[in-house]
Amino acid sequence: MGAEVITEKGKAKTNLDVFSGVLQELAEHDRNIVVVTSDSRGSGKLGPFGQKFPGQHIEVGIAEQNLVGVAAGLASCGKKVFAVSPACFLTARALEQIKNDVAYSNNSVKVIGISAGVSYGALGSTHHSLHDYAALRAINNIIVVAPADNFETEQAIKLAAQTNQPVYLRFGKRVMQPLKEINDDVFEFGKGRVITKGNDVAIIAAGETVYPAVQAANKLKEQGVSATVISMHTVKPLDTALLNIVAKKCKAILTVEEHSVYGGLGEACASYLLQNRIFKPFKIMGIPDEYTVTGSQQEIFDHYGLSEKGIAEQATLLL
């Protein structure tokens, strides 16, 4: 489970590369697949899609509210629409349109937030999306998903294309290492993926924090501490059945997310556990209530402890 693990299809890729490739495969057999972008064709790795399927790609320019409105209109006409834009703008500037035109109107738009979390690095807090889980969890009728590797991304895109419910999918920029050597898991929205098993601490993560959580579990194993690591790729609806199992099995619970400590994966887990009287040592790891330090994504992760070393240390402190 090291950093050089190779999948059956070749070396690990960014999730956006997988997203683009899967969309092209789907569009080959389904002319109802439509992509709408807001000056994000390049950053969304959708250049090849646009060249191959020019009639199935619409560019609206830097106009995120229009992006969602156009996508909702197309979906209401039976199109399978993927609306692609930087997560920081898409889930803030166009939040009302996601709430009303997509979720409330039950238009099956696949809202794709790219360069999510702190992927924009040194561009700073204006370009970071550390609010999206919180904002979208509070809106009825939308699934919130953060794939943690190429396998989860491929499965999530295929499943999203089949579902009639609105879906938000969150992607960063980094190459995503596979979480298992043979990616033959069954993938479902709302069903977490168990990566490692242990009885001491449960580490529950989503998206780009899952791999450092796995690295932390390997580090803890060297110290005699066994950890269960879960890729809770679906932040909403939360897999409460799996959460219940690991919470009763393990001595402590640690959640890790590339998001504010408020309103995200950690608070979703804490809410379920507290309301169901499951009391264990518990810690939410994420971005604190401040504007982030300036630096690359990895430098920001390291600063806030969202790293192998930081996660392992916090897990040890809980035991």
C-alpha positions in Angstrom: 0.0 0.0 0.0 3.0 2.2 -0.6 3.2 5.3 -2.8 4.4 3.3 -5.9 1.5 0.8 -6.0 0.4 0.4 -9.7 -3.1 -0.3 -10.8 -4.0 -2.9 -13.4 -4.6 0.0 -15.9 -1.2 1.6 -15.3 0.2 4.3 -13.1 -2.0 6.4 -10.8 -3.5 9.5 -12.4 -5.2 12.6 -11.1 -8.9 12.1 -10.5 -9.6 14.7 -13.1 -7.8 12.8 -15.8 -9.9 9.7 -14.9 -13.0 11.9 -14.9 -12.3 13.1 -18.4 -11.5 9.7 -19.7 -14.7 8.1 -18.2 -16.9 10.9 -19.6 -15.5 10.2 -23.1 -16.2 6.5 -22.7 -19.8 7.3 -21.6 -20.4 9.9 -24.3 -19.4 7.3 -27.0 -22.5 5.4 -26.3 -24.8 8.1 -25.0 -25.4 11.3 -26.9 -27.4 12.7 -23.9 -24.1 13.2 -22.0 -23.4 16.9 -22.0 -20.6 18.9 -20.3 -21.1 22.5 -19.4 -18.0 24.6 -18.3 -17.3 28.1 -17.1 -13.9 28.8 -18.5 -12.8 25.5 -17.0 -12.4 23.3 -20.1 -8.6 23.3 -19.6 -8.4 23.1 -15.8 -11.1 20.4 -15.9 -9.0 18.3 -18.3 -11.9 18.4 -20.8 -10.1 19.6 -23.9 -10.1 16.1 -25.4 -13.8 15.7 -24.6 -14.6 19.0 -26.4 -12.6 18.1 -29.4 -14.2 14.6 -29.7 -17.8 15.7 -28.9 -18.1 19.4 -29.8 -21.9 19.1 -29.9 -22.0 17.8 -26.3 -19.9 20.5 -24.7 -21.1 24.0 -23.8 -18.9 26.8 -22.6 -20.6 29.7 -20.8 -17.5 31.7 -19.8 -16.8 33.0 -16.3 -20.4 32.9 -15.1 -21.0 30.2 -12.5 -24.6 31.1 -11.9 -25.4 30.8 -15.6 -23.4 27.5 -15.7 -25.8 25.9 -13.1 -28.9 27.5 -14.6 -28.0 26.2 -18.1 -27.1 22.8 -16.7 -30.5 22.6 -14.9 -32.4 23.5 -18.0 -30.6 20.9 -20.0 -31.3 18.3 -17.3 -35.0 19.2 -17.3 -35.0 18.2 -21.0 -33.5 14.8 -20.4 -29.8 15.5 -20.8 -27.3 13.9 -18.4 -25.4 17.1 -17.5 -22.0 17.5 -15.9 -21.5 21.1 -14.8 -17.8 21.7 -14.2 -16.2 24.7 -12.4 -13.7 25.4 -9.6 -15.3 24.3 -6.4 -14.6 27.5 -4.5 -16.7 29.5 -7.0 -19.3 26.9 -7.9 -20.4 26.2 -4.3 -20.4 29.8 -3.2 -21.2 32.1 -6.1 -23.7 29.6 -7.6 -25.0 28.2 -4.3 -28.5 29.6 -4.8 -28.8 28.0 -8.2 -27.6 24.7 -6.9 -30.2 24.9 -4.1 -33.1 26.0 -6.2 -32.5 25.2 -9.9 -30.9 21.8 -9.2 -31.8 20.3 -5.8 -35.3 21.9 -5.2 -36.3 21.4 -8.8 -34.9 17.9 -8.7 -32.9 18.4 -11.9 -30.3 15.6 -12.2 -27.2 17.8 -12.6 -23.8 16.4 -11.7 -22.1 19.4 -10.1 -18.4 18.9 -10.5 -16.2 21.0 -8.2 -12.6 21.0 -9.4 -9.4 22.2 -7.7 -11.2 21.7 -4.4 -10.1 22.2 -0.9 -6.7 23.9 -0.9 -5.6 22.7 -4.3 -5.0 26.2 -5.5 -2.4 26.5 -2.9 -0.7 29.9 -2.8 -3.6 31.6 -4.5 -5.0 31.7 -1.0 -8.3 31.6 0.8 -10.3 33.3 -2.0 -9.6 30.2 -4.1 -10.0 27.6 -1.4 -13.2 25.6 -1.0 -13.3 24.7 2.7 -17.1 25.4 3.0 -18.6 23.1 0.3 -19.4 20.0 2.5 -21.1 22.3 5.0 -23.1 24.3 2.5 -24.3 21.3 0.5 -25.0 19.0 3.4 -27.6 21.6 4.5 -29.4 21.3 1.2 -31.9 18.6 0.7 -31.8 16.2 -2.3 -28.1 16.3 -3.3 -25.5 13.6 -2.8 -22.0 14.9 -1.8 -19.0 12.8 -2.8 -15.2 13.1 -2.6 -13.5 10.2 -4.3 -10.1 9.2 -2.8 -8.5 7.4 -5.7 -8.9 6.6 -9.4 -11.1 3.6 -8.7 -13.6 5.6 -6.6 -13.6 8.3 -9.3 -14.3 6.0 -12.1 -17.1 4.3 -10.2 -18.6 7.5 -9.0 -18.8 9.1 -12.4 -20.4 6.0 -13.9 -22.9 5.8 -11.0 -23.6 9.5 -11.2 -24.4 9.3 -14.9 -27.0 6.6 -14.0 -28.7 8.2 -11.1 -31.6 10.6 -11.4 -30.6 12.5 -8.3 -28.4 15.6 -8.1 -24.8 14.8 -7.2 -21.9 17.0 -6.1 -18.4 15.5 -6.9 -15.3 17.1 -5.5 -11.9 16.7 -7.2 -8.4 18.1 -6.4 -5.3 18.3 -8.5 -2.9 15.8 -7.2 -2.1 12.3 -8.5 -4.2 9.9 -6.4 -2.4 6.7 -5.3 -4.6 3.6 -5.4 -5.8 2.5 -2.0 -5.7 -1.2 -2.8 -3.6 -3.2 -5.2 -6.6 -4.8 -6.8 -9.5 -2.4 -7.1 -12.4 -4.8 -7.3 -14.5 -3.3 -4.5 -18.2 -2.7 -4.9 -18.8 1.0 -5.0 -22.0 2.6 -3.9 -23.0 6.1 -2.9 -23.5 6.2 0.9 -21.3 3.1 1.5 -17.9 3.8 3.0 -14.9 1.8 1.8 -12.8 0.0 4.4 -9.1 0.3 3.5 -7.4 -1.1 6.5 -8.7 -2.9 9.6 -7.7 -2.5 13.2 -9.2 -2.4 16.7 -7.4 0.6 18.4 -8.4 3.7 16.4 -10.8 4.4 13.5 -9.5 7.0 11.1 -12.3 8.3 8.9 -11.3 10.4 5.9 -12.6 11.6 2.6 -11.0 12.7 -0.7 -7.3 13.7 -0.7 -6.9 13.1 3.1 -7.5 9.3 2.8 -4.0 8.4 1.5 -2.1 10.2 4.3 -4.5 8.5 6.7 -3.4 5.1 5.2 0.2 6.2 5.6 -0.5 7.2 9.2 -2.0 3.7 9.8 1.2 2.1 8.5 3.2 4.3 10.8 1.0 3.5 13.8 1.3 -0.2 13.0 5.1 0.1 13.5 4.3 1.4 17.0 2.0 -1.4 17.8 -1.3 0.5 17.2 -3.8 -1.0 14.8 -6.0 1.3 12.8 -9.1 1.0 10.8 -9.0 3.5 7.9 -12.3 4.3 6.1 -12.6 6.2 2.8 -15.9 7.9 3.6 -16.2 9.1 0.0 -19.9 9.9 0.4 -20.1 12.8 2.9 -23.9 12.8 2.4 -25.7 10.5 2.9 -23.3 9.3 5.5 -22.7 5.6 6.0 -24.0 5.5 9.5 -24.2 1.7 9.6 -20.4 1.4 9.0 -19.7 4.3 11.4 -21.7 2.5 14.0 -19.7 -0.7 13.6 -16.3 0.8 13.7 -17.2 3.1 16.6 -18.2 0.2 18.7 -15.2 -1.8 17.6 -12.4 0.8 18.1 -11.3 2.6 21.2 -11.1 6.1 19.6 -12.3 7.9 16.4 -10.4 10.4 14.3 -11.9 12.2 11.3 -9.7 13.9 8.7 -10.8 16.2 5.9 -9.6 18.9 3.6 -12.4 21.2 4.8 -13.2 23.5 7.7 -13.6 21.7 11.0 -17.1 23.2 11.0 -19.9 21.6 9.2 -18.1 18.8 7.3 -17.3 15.1 7.6 -16.2 15.3 11.2 -19.3 17.1 12.5 -21.5 14.7 10.5 -19.9 11.8 12.3 -20.0 13.5 15.7 -23.6 14.3 15.3 -24.6 10.7 14.6 -22.4 9.3 17.4 -23.7 11.7 20.0 -27.3 11.4 19.1 -27.0 7.6 19.2 -25.2 7.6 22.6 -22.0 6.2 21.3 -19.3 7.9 23.4 -15.6 7.4 22.5 -12.6 9.7 22.4 -13.1 11.7 19.3 -11.2 14.3 17.3 -11.9 16.3 14.1 -8.9 17.1 12.0 -9.3 19.8 9.3 -8.7 23.4 8.7 -9.3 25.5 11.8 -11.4 28.7 12.0 -8.9 30.9 10.2 -7.7 31.9 6.8 -5.1 29.4 5.8 -1.4 30.0 5.7 0.1 30.6 2.2 1.8 27.7 0.5 1.3 24.7 -1.7 -1.4 22.2 -0.9 1.2 19.9 0.7 2.7 22.7 2.8 -0.8 23.6 4.0 -1.5 20.0 4.8 1.7 19.7 6.8 1.1 23.0 8.6 -2.3 21.8 9.9 -1.2 18.2 10.6 -3.1 16.6 7.7 -0.1 14.4 7.0 1.2 11.0 7.9 3.0 12.4 10.9 0.2 14.7 12.1 -2.5 12.1 11.8 -0.5 9.4 13.5 0.3 11.8 16.4 -3.4 12.8 16.9 -4.4 9.2 16.8 -1.9 8.3 19.5 -3.1 11.2 21.7 -6.6 9.8 21.6 -5.6 6.4 23.0 
